[in-house]
Amino acid sequence: MPDETRDDCIREAARLVAGQAGAAELLLDIHVADRSGRCRGCRQHDRPTPLWPCVLVAIARCAAERTNPSRTTLW
Ligand SMILES: [Zn+2]
């Protein structure tokens, strides 16, 4: 997927997440790096675990920027 298309998808998903109170913070609490640099929140037994930050972190960060720009420096 081209970077531009991926960024558009992330922005659209972030718009939806931003509409749910607390959703961005919940995603950021769950999707944290493990010791190997992979995402704990995306871990599944039947497929490889993505590197952190995963796409859900990108979506949550973008949503957090929309809802509370002053907090984005914490992530
Ligand atoms: Zn994740």
N, CA, C, O and the ligand as a Tripos MOL2 file, in Angstrom:
@<TRIPOS>MOLECULE
protein
  301   299    76     0     0
PROTEIN
NO_CHARGES

@<TRIPOS>ATOM
      1 N           0.8500   -1.1840    0.0000 N.3       1 MET1
      2 CA          0.0000    0.0000    0.0000 C.3       1 MET1
      3 C           0.8920    1.2430    0.0000 C.2       1 MET1
      4 O           1.8010    1.3500    0.8230 O.2       1 MET1
      5 N           0.6410    2.1800   -0.9140 N.am      2 PRO2
      6 CA          1.4390    3.4150   -0.9200 C.3       2 PRO2
      7 C           1.3060    4.1620    0.4030 C.2       2 PRO2
      8 O           0.2570    4.1240    1.0460 O.2       2 PRO2
      9 N           2.3830    4.8440    0.8030 N.am      3 ASP3
     10 CA          2.3760    5.5810    2.0700 C.3       3 ASP3
     11 C           1.2270    6.5830    2.1470 C.2       3 ASP3
     12 O           0.6150    6.7570    3.2010 O.2       3 ASP3
     13 N           0.9400    7.2380    1.0270 N.am      4 GLU4
     14 CA         -0.1290    8.2450    1.0150 C.3       4 GLU4
     15 C          -1.4850    7.6080    1.3070 C.2       4 GLU4
     16 O          -2.2770    8.1560    2.0740 O.2       4 GLU4
     17 N          -1.7510    6.4640    0.7020 N.am      5 THR5
     18 CA         -3.0050    5.7510    0.9340 C.3       5 THR5
     19 C          -3.0700    5.2740    2.3830 C.2       5 THR5
     20 O          -4.1100    5.3790    3.0330 O.2       5 THR5
     21 N          -1.9520    4.7510    2.8820 N.am      6 ARG6
     22 CA         -1.8980    4.2990    4.2740 C.3       6 ARG6
     23 C          -2.1820    5.4570    5.2250 C.2       6 ARG6
     24 O          -2.9420    5.3010    6.1810 O.2       6 ARG6
     25 N          -1.5800    6.6140    4.9700 N.am      7 ASP7
     26 CA         -1.8080    7.7810    5.8200 C.3       7 ASP7
     27 C          -3.2690    8.2270    5.7740 C.2       7 ASP7
     28 O          -3.8290    8.6190    6.7980 O.2       7 ASP7
     29 N          -3.8870    8.1680    4.5950 N.am      8 ASP8
     30 CA         -5.3070    8.5280    4.4810 C.3       8 ASP8
     31 C          -6.1600    7.5690    5.3020 C.2       8 ASP8
     32 O          -7.0980    7.9900    5.9800 O.2       8 ASP8
     33 N          -5.8360    6.2860    5.2410 N.am      9 CYS9
     34 CA         -6.5830    5.2810    6.0000 C.3       9 CYS9
     35 C          -6.4120    5.5100    7.5050 C.2       9 CYS9
     36 O          -7.3680    5.3960    8.2720 O.2       9 CYS9
     37 N          -5.1940    5.8330    7.9120 N.am     10 ILE10
     38 CA         -4.9390    6.0900    9.3320 C.3      10 ILE10
     39 C          -5.7290    7.3120    9.7970 C.2      10 ILE10
     40 O          -6.3340    7.2910   10.8690 O.2      10 ILE10
     41 N          -5.7230    8.3700    8.9990 N.am     11 ARG11
     42 CA         -6.4840    9.5810    9.3780 C.3      11 ARG11
     43 C          -7.9770    9.2840    9.4700 C.2      11 ARG11
     44 O          -8.6420    9.7670   10.3860 O.2      11 ARG11
     45 N          -8.5090    8.5070    8.5510 N.am     12 GLU12
     46 CA         -9.9360    8.1860    8.5940 C.3      12 GLU12
     47 C         -10.2610    7.3110    9.8130 C.2      12 GLU12
     48 O         -11.2630    7.5410   10.4900 O.2      12 GLU12
     49 N          -9.4350    6.3310   10.0870 N.am     13 ALA13
     50 CA         -9.6440    5.4910   11.2740 C.3      13 ALA13
     51 C          -9.5200    6.3270   12.5380 C.2      13 ALA13
     52 O         -10.2740    6.1300   13.4910 O.2      13 ALA13
     53 N          -8.5670    7.2650   12.5530 N.am     14 ALA14
     54 CA         -8.3760    8.1310   13.7170 C.3      14 ALA14
     55 C          -9.6030    8.9980   13.9560 C.2      14 ALA14
     56 O          -9.9710    9.2610   15.1010 O.2      14 ALA14
     57 N         -10.2280    9.4360   12.8860 N.am     15 ARG15
     58 CA        -11.4440   10.2400   13.0200 C.3      15 ARG15
     59 C         -12.5190    9.4240   13.7540 C.2      15 ARG15
     60 O         -13.2240    9.9570   14.6110 O.2      15 ARG15
     61 N         -12.6400    8.1510   13.4220 N.am     16 LEU16
     62 CA        -13.6260    7.2880   14.0810 C.3      16 LEU16
     63 C         -13.2540    7.0390   15.5430 C.2      16 LEU16
     64 O         -14.1100    7.0820   16.4270 O.2      16 LEU16
     65 N         -11.9740    6.7780   15.7850 N.am     17 VAL17
     66 CA        -11.5150    6.5410   17.1630 C.3      17 VAL17
     67 C         -11.7130    7.7970   18.0010 C.2      17 VAL17
     68 O         -12.1360    7.7150   19.1550 O.2      17 VAL17
     69 N         -11.4110    8.9540   17.4310 N.am     18 ALA18
     70 CA        -11.5460   10.2160   18.1750 C.3      18 ALA18
     71 C         -12.9880   10.4660   18.5990 C.2      18 ALA18
     72 O         -13.2360   11.1840   19.5670 O.2      18 ALA18
     73 N         -13.9330    9.8810   17.8830 N.am     19 GLY19
     74 CA        -15.3460   10.0480   18.2250 C.3      19 GLY19
     75 C         -15.7990    9.2180   19.4080 C.2      19 GLY19
     76 O         -16.9210    9.3810   19.8870 O.2      19 GLY19
     77 N         -14.9360    8.3250   19.8880 N.am     20 GLN20
     78 CA        -15.2670    7.4730   21.0310 C.3      20 GLN20
     79 C         -14.4340    7.9230   22.2330 C.2      20 GLN20
     80 O         -13.2090    7.8050   22.2220 O.2      20 GLN20
     81 N         -15.0880    8.4280   23.2450 N.am     21 ALA21
     82 CA        -14.3660    8.9370   24.4170 C.3      21 ALA21
     83 C         -13.4790    7.8530   25.0270 C.2      21 ALA21
     84 O         -13.9520    6.7580   25.3300 O.2      21 ALA21
     85 N         -12.2080    8.1550   25.2050 N.am     22 GLY22
     86 CA        -11.2770    7.2520   25.8650 C.3      22 GLY22
     87 C         -10.6910    6.1650   24.9780 C.2      22 GLY22
     88 O          -9.8240    5.4140   25.4230 O.2      22 GLY22
     89 N         -11.1400    6.0660   23.7520 N.am     23 ALA23
     90 CA        -10.6790    4.9740   22.8770 C.3      23 ALA23
     91 C          -9.1920    5.1110   22.5300 C.2      23 ALA23
     92 O          -8.4590    4.1220   22.5500 O.2      23 ALA23
     93 N          -8.7490    6.3150   22.2180 N.am     24 ALA24
     94 CA         -7.3420    6.4990   21.8650 C.3      24 ALA24
     95 C          -6.4460    6.1410   23.0470 C.2      24 ALA24
     96 O          -5.4260    5.4740   22.8730 O.2      24 ALA24
     97 N          -6.8160    6.5730   24.2300 N.am     25 GLU25
     98 CA         -6.0150    6.2800   25.4290 C.3      25 GLU25
     99 C          -5.9940    4.7770   25.7110 C.2      25 GLU25
    100 O          -4.9630    4.2320   26.1040 O.2      25 GLU25
    101 N          -7.1230    4.1120   25.5110 N.am     26 LEU26
    102 CA         -7.1910    2.6660   25.7290 C.3      26 LEU26
    103 C          -6.2610    1.9320   24.7580 C.2      26 LEU26
    104 O          -5.5260    1.0280   25.1560 O.2      26 LEU26
    105 N          -6.3000    2.3260   23.4890 N.am     27 LEU27
    106 CA         -5.4120    1.6970   22.5050 C.3      27 LEU27
    107 C          -3.9510    1.8990   22.8890 C.2      27 LEU27
    108 O          -3.1450    0.9740   22.7850 O.2      27 LEU27
    109 N          -3.6110    3.1060   23.3320 N.am     28 LEU28
    110 CA         -2.2210    3.3960   23.6980 C.3      28 LEU28
    111 C          -1.8050    2.6520   24.9660 C.2      28 LEU28
    112 O          -0.6250    2.3490   25.1430 O.2      28 LEU28
    113 N          -2.7510    2.3570   25.8400 N.am     29 ASP29
    114 CA         -2.4400    1.5670   27.0410 C.3      29 ASP29
    115 C          -2.1810    0.1040   26.6880 C.2      29 ASP29
    116 O          -1.3210   -0.5390   27.2900 O.2      29 ASP29
    117 N          -2.9190   -0.4180   25.7190 N.am     30 ILE30
    118 CA         -2.8360   -1.8370   25.3540 C.3      30 ILE30
    119 C          -1.6780   -2.1160   24.3920 C.2      30 ILE30
    120 O          -0.9890   -3.1290   24.5170 O.2      30 ILE30
    121 N          -1.4730   -1.2220   23.4480 N.am     31 HIS31
    122 CA         -0.4830   -1.4550   22.3930 C.3      31 HIS31
    123 C           0.8530   -0.8370   22.7840 C.2      31 HIS31
    124 O           1.1940    0.2740   22.3790 O.2      31 HIS31
    125 N           1.5880   -1.5880   23.5770 N.am     32 VAL32
    126 CA          2.9100   -1.1610   24.0580 C.3      32 VAL32
    127 C           3.9480   -2.1740   23.5810 C.2      32 VAL32
    128 O           3.6130   -3.3060   23.2320 O.2      32 VAL32
    129 N           5.1940   -1.7550   23.5710 N.am     33 ALA33
    130 CA          6.2680   -2.6190   23.0970 C.3      33 ALA33
    131 C           6.6600   -3.6490   24.1470 C.2      33 ALA33
    132 O           6.6720   -3.3580   25.3430 O.2      33 ALA33
    133 N           6.9820   -4.8560   23.6870 N.am     34 ASP34
    134 CA          7.5680   -5.8390   24.5970 C.3      34 ASP34
    135 C           9.1000   -5.7180   24.5200 C.2      34 ASP34
    136 O           9.6200   -4.8280   23.8460 O.2      34 ASP34
    137 N           9.7980   -6.5920   25.1940 N.am     35 ARG35
    138 CA         11.2660   -6.4900   25.2420 C.3      35 ARG35
    139 C          11.9300   -6.6670   23.8790 C.2      35 ARG35
    140 O          13.0470   -6.1980   23.6600 O.2      35 ARG35
    141 N          11.2360   -7.3460   22.9630 N.am     36 SER36
    142 CA         11.8080   -7.5690   21.6320 C.3      36 SER36
    143 C          11.4140   -6.4840   20.6370 C.2      36 SER36
    144 O          11.7730   -6.5560   19.4620 O.2      36 SER36
    145 N          10.6680   -5.4680   21.1120 N.am     37 GLY37
    146 CA         10.2730   -4.3830   20.2250 C.3      37 GLY37
    147 C           9.0200   -4.6760   19.4120 C.2      37 GLY37
    148 O           8.7360   -3.9860   18.4330 O.2      37 GLY37
    149 N           8.2710   -5.6970   19.8160 N.am     38 ARG38
    150 CA          7.0150   -6.0450   19.1340 C.3      38 ARG38
    151 C           5.8410   -5.6180   19.9990 C.2      38 ARG38
    152 O           5.9730   -5.4360   21.2090 O.2      38 ARG38
    153 N           4.6760   -5.4610   19.3470 N.am     39 CYS39
    154 CA          3.5050   -4.9340   20.0500 C.3      39 CYS39
    155 C           2.8150   -6.0140   20.8860 C.2      39 CYS39
    156 O           2.4330   -7.0640   20.3700 O.2      39 CYS39
    157 N           2.6630   -5.7450   22.1680 N.am     40 ARG40
    158 CA          1.9600   -6.6830   23.0540 C.3      40 ARG40
    159 C           0.4730   -6.7730   22.7100 C.2      40 ARG40
    160 O          -0.1140   -7.8520   22.7860 O.2      40 ARG40
    161 N          -0.1370   -5.6520   22.3350 N.am     41 GLY41
    162 CA         -1.5670   -5.6130   22.0430 C.3      41 GLY41
    163 C          -1.9540   -6.3570   20.7820 C.2      41 GLY41
    164 O          -3.1030   -6.7740   20.6360 O.2      41 GLY41
    165 N          -1.0240   -6.5280   19.8800 N.am     42 CYS42
    166 CA         -1.2990   -7.2070   18.6140 C.3      42 CYS42
    167 C          -0.8990   -8.6800   18.6420 C.2      42 CYS42
    168 O          -1.0580   -9.3800   17.6420 O.2      42 CYS42
    169 N          -0.3910   -9.1520   19.7560 N.am     43 ARG43
    170 CA          0.1030  -10.5290   19.8280 C.3      43 ARG43
    171 C          -1.0460  -11.5200   19.6310 C.2      43 ARG43
    172 O          -2.0650  -11.4670   20.3190 O.2      43 ARG43
    173 N          -0.8480  -12.4100   18.6830 N.am     44 GLN44
    174 CA         -1.8080  -13.4880   18.4290 C.3      44 GLN44
    175 C          -1.0170  -14.7490   18.1780 C.2      44 GLN44
    176 O           0.0930  -14.6990   17.6490 O.2      44 GLN44
    177 N          -1.5820  -15.8820   18.5550 N.am     45 HIS45
    178 CA         -0.8390  -17.1370   18.4400 C.3      45 HIS45
    179 C          -0.7570  -17.6720   17.0190 C.2      45 HIS45
    180 O           0.0730  -18.5330   16.7290 O.2      45 HIS45
    181 N          -1.6050  -17.1750   16.1340 N.am     46 ASP46
    182 CA         -1.6480  -17.7550   14.7920 C.3      46 ASP46
    183 C          -1.0050  -16.8880   13.7050 C.2      46 ASP46
    184 O          -1.1020  -17.2080   12.5210 O.2      46 ASP46
    185 N          -0.3470  -15.7840   14.1050 N.am     47 ARG47
    186 CA          0.3290  -14.9560   13.0960 C.3      47 ARG47
    187 C           1.4630  -14.1770   13.7500 C.2      47 ARG47
    188 O           1.4720  -13.9780   14.9650 O.2      47 ARG47
    189 N           2.4190  -13.7390   12.9330 N.am     48 PRO48
    190 CA          3.5580  -12.9960   13.4970 C.3      48 PRO48
    191 C           3.1060  -11.6860   14.1610 C.2      48 PRO48
    192 O           2.1800  -11.0260   13.6880 O.2      48 PRO48
    193 N           3.7660  -11.3290   15.2480 N.am     49 THR49
    194 CA          3.4480  -10.0970   15.9650 C.3      49 THR49
    195 C           4.1560   -8.9290   15.2830 C.2      49 THR49
    196 O           5.3640   -8.9920   15.0530 O.2      49 THR49
    197 N           3.4230   -7.8630   14.9560 N.am     50 PRO50
    198 CA          4.0630   -6.7230   14.2870 C.3      50 PRO50
    199 C           5.0170   -5.9710   15.2120 C.2      50 PRO50
    200 O           4.9080   -6.0240   16.4370 O.2      50 PRO50
    201 N           5.9470   -5.2750   14.5820 N.am     51 LEU51
    202 CA          6.8410   -4.3990   15.3420 C.3      51 LEU51
    203 C           6.0390   -3.2520   15.9440 C.2      51 LEU51
    204 O           5.0140   -2.8430   15.4000 O.2      51 LEU51
    205 N           6.5180   -2.7400   17.0720 N.am     52 TRP52
    206 CA          5.9060   -1.5660   17.6920 C.3      52 TRP52
    207 C           6.6340   -0.3210   17.2130 C.2      52 TRP52
    208 O           7.8590   -0.3860   17.1070 O.2      52 TRP52
    209 N           6.0120    0.7890   16.9180 N.am     53 PRO53
    210 CA          4.5760    1.0170   17.0620 C.3      53 PRO53
    211 C           3.7880    0.4180   15.9010 C.2      53 PRO53
    212 O           4.1530    0.5790   14.7360 O.2      53 PRO53
    213 N           2.7190   -0.2660   16.2310 N.am     54 CYS54
    214 CA          1.8570   -0.9040   15.2360 C.3      54 CYS54
    215 C           0.9390    0.1520   14.6150 C.2      54 CYS54
    216 O           0.9570    1.3170   15.0120 O.2      54 CYS54
    217 N           0.1530   -0.2670   13.6540 N.am     55 VAL55
    218 CA         -0.7470    0.6730   12.9780 C.3      55 VAL55
    219 C          -1.8150    1.2030   13.9390 C.2      55 VAL55
    220 O          -2.2910    2.3250   13.7670 O.2      55 VAL55
    221 N          -2.1980    0.4120   14.9470 N.am     56 LEU56
    222 CA         -3.1950    0.9050   15.9030 C.3      56 LEU56
    223 C          -2.6320    2.0280   16.7680 C.2      56 LEU56
    224 O          -3.3690    2.9270   17.1720 O.2      56 LEU56
    225 N          -1.3450    1.9830   17.0530 N.am     57 VAL57
    226 CA         -0.7050    3.0900   17.7710 C.3      57 VAL57
    227 C          -0.7060    4.3430   16.8920 C.2      57 VAL57
    228 O          -0.9630    5.4450   17.3760 O.2      57 VAL57
    229 N          -0.4210    4.1690   15.6130 N.am     58 ALA58
    230 CA         -0.4490    5.3150   14.6910 C.3      58 ALA58
    231 C          -1.8530    5.9230   14.6580 C.2      58 ALA58
    232 O          -2.0050    7.1440   14.6730 O.2      58 ALA58
    233 N          -2.8710    5.0690   14.6130 N.am     59 ILE59
    234 CA         -4.2590    5.5480   14.5960 C.3      59 ILE59
    235 C          -4.5870    6.2540   15.9130 C.2      59 ILE59
    236 O          -5.1700    7.3380   15.9130 O.2      59 ILE59
    237 N          -4.2140    5.6390   17.0260 N.am     60 ALA60
    238 CA         -4.5040    6.2310   18.3390 C.3      60 ALA60
    239 C          -3.7790    7.5550   18.5350 C.2      60 ALA60
    240 O          -4.3480    8.4980   19.0850 O.2      60 ALA60
    241 N          -2.5300    7.6340   18.0910 N.am     61 ARG61
    242 CA         -1.7920    8.8960   18.2070 C.3      61 ARG61
    243 C          -2.4650    9.9870   17.3830 C.2      61 ARG61
    244 O          -2.6020   11.1210   17.8420 O.2      61 ARG61
    245 N          -2.8800    9.6500   16.1830 N.am     62 CYS62
    246 CA         -3.5560   10.6170   15.3180 C.3      62 CYS62
    247 C          -4.8890   11.0440   15.9530 C.2      62 CYS62
    248 O          -5.2420   12.2230   15.9210 O.2      62 CYS62
    249 N          -5.6200   10.0940   16.5250 N.am     63 ALA63
    250 CA         -6.8900   10.4160   17.1890 C.3      63 ALA63
    251 C          -6.6460   11.3020   18.4000 C.2      63 ALA63
    252 O          -7.4010   12.2430   18.6480 O.2      63 ALA63
    253 N          -5.5920   11.0040   19.1550 N.am     64 ALA64
    254 CA         -5.2760   11.8030   20.3400 C.3      64 ALA64
    255 C          -4.9220   13.2340   19.9550 C.2      64 ALA64
    256 O          -5.2570   14.1810   20.6670 O.2      64 ALA64
    257 N          -4.2400   13.3820   18.8210 N.am     65 GLU65
    258 CA         -3.9200   14.7440   18.3500 C.3      65 GLU65
    259 C          -5.1830   15.5240   18.0440 C.2      65 GLU65
    260 O          -5.2410   16.7350   18.2560 O.2      65 GLU65
    261 N          -6.1970   14.8260   17.5430 N.am     66 ARG66
    262 CA         -7.4600   15.4970   17.2350 C.3      66 ARG66
    263 C          -8.2090   15.9000   18.4950 C.2      66 ARG66
    264 O          -8.7960   16.9800   18.5500 O.2      66 ARG66
    265 N          -8.1920   15.0400   19.5080 N.am     67 THR67
    266 CA         -9.0200   15.2820   20.6890 C.3      67 THR67
    267 C          -8.3050   16.0420   21.7880 C.2      67 THR67
    268 O          -8.9450   16.7590   22.5570 O.2      67 THR67
    269 N          -6.9850   15.8990   21.8780 N.am     68 ASN68
    270 CA         -6.2630   16.5310   22.9760 C.3      68 ASN68
    271 C          -4.8180   16.7730   22.5600 C.2      68 ASN68
    272 O          -3.9230   16.0410   22.9820 O.2      68 ASN68
    273 N          -4.5790   17.7930   21.7360 N.am     69 PRO69
    274 CA         -3.2370   18.0190   21.1880 C.3      69 PRO69
    275 C          -2.1590   18.1850   22.2380 C.2      69 PRO69
    276 O          -0.9980   17.8890   21.9560 O.2      69 PRO69
    277 N          -2.4780   18.6340   23.4080 N.am     70 SER70
    278 CA         -1.4480   18.8670   24.4250 C.3      70 SER70
    279 C          -0.8890   17.5670   24.9990 C.2      70 SER70
    280 O           0.2100   17.5790   25.5520 O.2      70 SER70
    281 N          -1.6070   16.4430   24.8870 N.am     71 ARG71
    282 CA         -1.1550   15.1750   25.4510 C.3      71 ARG71
    283 C          -0.2610   14.3730   24.5050 C.2      71 ARG71
    284 O           0.3790   13.4170   24.9420 O.2      71 ARG71
    285 N          -0.2000   14.7300   23.2370 N.am     72 THR72
    286 CA          0.5260   13.8940   22.2850 C.3      72 THR72
    287 C           2.0140   13.8320   22.5970 C.2      72 THR72
    288 O           2.6880   12.8970   22.1640 O.2      72 THR72
    289 N           2.5370   14.7850   23.3260 N.am     73 THR73
    290 CA          3.9560   14.7380   23.6620 C.3      73 THR73
    291 C           4.2660   13.6130   24.6460 C.2      73 THR73
    292 O           5.4250   13.2270   24.7950 O.2      73 THR73
    293 N           3.2440   13.0830   25.3180 N.am     74 LEU74
    294 CA          3.4470   11.9740   26.2590 C.3      74 LEU74
    295 C           3.6800   10.6530   25.5390 C.2      74 LEU74
    296 O           4.2290    9.7240   26.1300 O.2      74 LEU74
    297 N           3.2680   10.5480   24.2580 N.am     75 TRP75
    298 CA          3.3940    9.2850   23.5380 C.3      75 TRP75
    299 C           4.4850    9.3990   22.5490 C.2      75 TRP75
    300 O           4.7650    8.4430   21.8260 O.2      75 TRP75
    301 ZN         -0.5320   -3.1490   18.3950 Zn       76 ZN76
@<TRIPOS>BOND
     1     1     2 1
     2     2     3 1
     3     3     4 2
     4     3     5 am
     5     5     6 1
     6     6     7 1
     7     7     8 2
     8     7     9 am
     9     9    10 1
    10    10    11 1
    11    11    12 2
    12    11    13 am
    13    13    14 1
    14    14    15 1
    15    15    16 2
    16    15    17 am
    17    17    18 1
    18    18    19 1
    19    19    20 2
    20    19    21 am
    21    21    22 1
    22    22    23 1
    23    23    24 2
    24    23    25 am
    25    25    26 1
    26    26    27 1
    27    27    28 2
    28    27    29 am
    29    29    30 1
    30    30    31 1
    31    31    32 2
    32    31    33 am
    33    33    34 1
    34    34    35 1
    35    35    36 2
    36    35    37 am
    37    37    38 1
    38    38    39 1
    39    39    40 2
    40    39    41 am
    41    41    42 1
    42    42    43 1
    43    43    44 2
    44    43    45 am
    45    45    46 1
    46    46    47 1
    47    47    48 2
    48    47    49 am
    49    49    50 1
    50    50    51 1
    51    51    52 2
    52    51    53 am
    53    53    54 1
    54    54    55 1
    55    55    56 2
    56    55    57 am
    57    57    58 1
    58    58    59 1
    59    59    60 2
    60    59    61 am
    61    61    62 1
    62    62    63 1
    63    63    64 2
    64    63    65 am
    65    65    66 1
    66    66    67 1
    67    67    68 2
    68    67    69 am
    69    69    70 1
    70    70    71 1
    71    71    72 2
    72    71    73 am
    73    73    74 1
    74    74    75 1
    75    75    76 2
    76    75    77 am
    77    77    78 1
    78    78    79 1
    79    79    80 2
    80    79    81 am
    81    81    82 1
    82    82    83 1
    83    83    84 2
    84    83    85 am
    85    85    86 1
    86    86    87 1
    87    87    88 2
    88    87    89 am
    89    89    90 1
    90    90    91 1
    91    91    92 2
    92    91    93 am
    93    93    94 1
    94    94    95 1
    95    95    96 2
    96    95    97 am
    97    97    98 1
    98    98    99 1
    99    99   100 2
   100    99   101 am
   101   101   102 1
   102   102   103 1
   103   103   104 2
   104   103   105 am
   105   105   106 1
   106   106   107 1
   107   107   108 2
   108   107   109 am
   109   109   110 1
   110   110   111 1
   111   111   112 2
   112   111   113 am
   113   113   114 1
   114   114   115 1
   115   115   116 2
   116   115   117 am
   117   117   118 1
   118   118   119 1
   119   119   120 2
   120   119   121 am
   121   121   122 1
   122   122   123 1
   123   123   124 2
   124   123   125 am
   125   125   126 1
   126   126   127 1
   127   127   128 2
   128   127   129 am
   129   129   130 1
   130   130   131 1
   131   131   132 2
   132   131   133 am
   133   133   134 1
   134   134   135 1
   135   135   136 2
   136   135   137 am
   137   137   138 1
   138   138   139 1
   139   139   140 2
   140   139   141 am
   141   141   142 1
   142   142   143 1
   143   143   144 2
   144   143   145 am
   145   145   146 1
   146   146   147 1
   147   147   148 2
   148   147   149 am
   149   149   150 1
   150   150   151 1
   151   151   152 2
   152   151   153 am
   153   153   154 1
   154   154   155 1
   155   155   156 2
   156   155   157 am
   157   157   158 1
   158   158   159 1
   159   159   160 2
   160   159   161 am
   161   161   162 1
   162   162   163 1
   163   163   164 2
   164   163   165 am
   165   165   166 1
   166   166   167 1
   167   167   168 2
   168   167   169 am
   169   169   170 1
   170   170   171 1
   171   171   172 2
   172   171   173 am
   173   173   174 1
   174   174   175 1
   175   175   176 2
   176   175   177 am
   177   177   178 1
   178   178   179 1
   179   179   180 2
   180   179   181 am
   181   181   182 1
   182   182   183 1
   183   183   184 2
   184   183   185 am
   185   185   186 1
   186   186   187 1
   187   187   188 2
   188   187   189 am
   189   189   190 1
   190   190   191 1
   191   191   192 2
   192   191   193 am
   193   193   194 1
   194   194   195 1
   195   195   196 2
   196   195   197 am
   197   197   198 1
   198   198   199 1
   199   199   200 2
   200   199   201 am
   201   201   202 1
   202   202   203 1
   203   203   204 2
   204   203   205 am
   205   205   206 1
   206   206   207 1
   207   207   208 2
   208   207   209 am
   209   209   210 1
   210   210   211 1
   211   211   212 2
   212   211   213 am
   213   213   214 1
   214   214   215 1
   215   215   216 2
   216   215   217 am
   217   217   218 1
   218   218   219 1
   219   219   220 2
   220   219   221 am
   221   221   222 1
   222   222   223 1
   223   223   224 2
   224   223   225 am
   225   225   226 1
   226   226   227 1
   227   227   228 2
   228   227   229 am
   229   229   230 1
   230   230   231 1
   231   231   232 2
   232   231   233 am
   233   233   234 1
   234   234   235 1
   235   235   236 2
   236   235   237 am
   237   237   238 1
   238   238   239 1
   239   239   240 2
   240   239   241 am
   241   241   242 1
   242   242   243 1
   243   243   244 2
   244   243   245 am
   245   245   246 1
   246   246   247 1
   247   247   248 2
   248   247   249 am
   249   249   250 1
   250   250   251 1
   251   251   252 2
   252   251   253 am
   253   253   254 1
   254   254   255 1
   255   255   256 2
   256   255   257 am
   257   257   258 1
   258   258   259 1
   259   259   260 2
   260   259   261 am
   261   261   262 1
   262   262   263 1
   263   263   264 2
   264   263   265 am
   265   265   266 1
   266   266   267 1
   267   267   268 2
   268   267   269 am
   269   269   270 1
   270   270   271 1
   271   271   272 2
   272   271   273 am
   273   273   274 1
   274   274   275 1
   275   275   276 2
   276   275   277 am
   277   277   278 1
   278   278   279 1
   279   279   280 2
   280   279   281 am
   281   281   282 1
   282   282   283 1
   283   283   284 2
   284   283   285 am
   285   285   286 1
   286   286   287 1
   287   287   288 2
   288   287   289 am
   289   289   290 1
   290   290   291 1
   291   291   292 2
   292   291   293 am
   293   293   294 1
   294   294   295 1
   295   295   296 2
   296   295   297 am
   297   297   298 1
   298   298   299 1
   299   299   300 2
@<TRIPOS>SUBSTRUCTURE
     1 MET1         2 RESIDUE 1 A MET
     2 PRO2         6 RESIDUE 1 A PRO
     3 ASP3        10 RESIDUE 1 A ASP
     4 GLU4        14 RESIDUE 1 A GLU
     5 THR5        18 RESIDUE 1 A THR
     6 ARG6        22 RESIDUE 1 A ARG
     7 ASP7        26 RESIDUE 1 A ASP
     8 ASP8        30 RESIDUE 1 A ASP
     9 CYS9        34 RESIDUE 1 A CYS
    10 ILE10       38 RESIDUE 1 A ILE
    11 ARG11       42 RESIDUE 1 A ARG
    12 GLU12       46 RESIDUE 1 A GLU
    13 ALA13       50 RESIDUE 1 A ALA
    14 ALA14       54 RESIDUE 1 A ALA
    15 ARG15       58 RESIDUE 1 A ARG
    16 LEU16       62 RESIDUE 1 A LEU
    17 VAL17       66 RESIDUE 1 A VAL
    18 ALA18       70 RESIDUE 1 A ALA
    19 GLY19       74 RESIDUE 1 A GLY
    20 GLN20       78 RESIDUE 1 A GLN
    21 ALA21       82 RESIDUE 1 A ALA
    22 GLY22       86 RESIDUE 1 A GLY
    23 ALA23       90 RESIDUE 1 A ALA
    24 ALA24       94 RESIDUE 1 A ALA
    25 GLU25       98 RESIDUE 1 A GLU
    26 LEU26      102 RESIDUE 1 A LEU
    27 LEU27      106 RESIDUE 1 A LEU
    28 LEU28      110 RESIDUE 1 A LEU
    29 ASP29      114 RESIDUE 1 A ASP
    30 ILE30      118 RESIDUE 1 A ILE
    31 HIS31      122 RESIDUE 1 A HIS
    32 VAL32      126 RESIDUE 1 A VAL
    33 ALA33      130 RESIDUE 1 A ALA
    34 ASP34      134 RESIDUE 1 A ASP
    35 ARG35      138 RESIDUE 1 A ARG
    36 SER36      142 RESIDUE 1 A SER
    37 GLY37      146 RESIDUE 1 A GLY
    38 ARG38      150 RESIDUE 1 A ARG
    39 CYS39      154 RESIDUE 1 A CYS
    40 ARG40      158 RESIDUE 1 A ARG
    41 GLY41      162 RESIDUE 1 A GLY
    42 CYS42      166 RESIDUE 1 A CYS
    43 ARG43      170 RESIDUE 1 A ARG
    44 GLN44      174 RESIDUE 1 A GLN
    45 HIS45      178 RESIDUE 1 A HIS
    46 ASP46      182 RESIDUE 1 A ASP
    47 ARG47      186 RESIDUE 1 A ARG
    48 PRO48      190 RESIDUE 1 A PRO
    49 THR49      194 RESIDUE 1 A THR
    50 PRO50      198 RESIDUE 1 A PRO
    51 LEU51      202 RESIDUE 1 A LEU
    52 TRP52      206 RESIDUE 1 A TRP
    53 PRO53      210 RESIDUE 1 A PRO
    54 CYS54      214 RESIDUE 1 A CYS
    55 VAL55      218 RESIDUE 1 A VAL
    56 LEU56      222 RESIDUE 1 A LEU
    57 VAL57      226 RESIDUE 1 A VAL
    58 ALA58      230 RESIDUE 1 A ALA
    59 ILE59      234 RESIDUE 1 A ILE
    60 ALA60      238 RESIDUE 1 A ALA
    61 ARG61      242 RESIDUE 1 A ARG
    62 CYS62      246 RESIDUE 1 A CYS
    63 ALA63      250 RESIDUE 1 A ALA
    64 ALA64      254 RESIDUE 1 A ALA
    65 GLU65      258 RESIDUE 1 A GLU
    66 ARG66      262 RESIDUE 1 A ARG
    67 THR67      266 RESIDUE 1 A THR
    68 ASN68      270 RESIDUE 1 A ASN
    69 PRO69      274 RESIDUE 1 A PRO
    70 SER70      278 RESIDUE 1 A SER
    71 ARG71      282 RESIDUE 1 A ARG
    72 THR72      286 RESIDUE 1 A THR
    73 THR73      290 RESIDUE 1 A THR
    74 LEU74      294 RESIDUE 1 A LEU
    75 TRP75      298 RESIDUE 1 A TRP
    76 ZN76       301 GROUP 0 **** ****
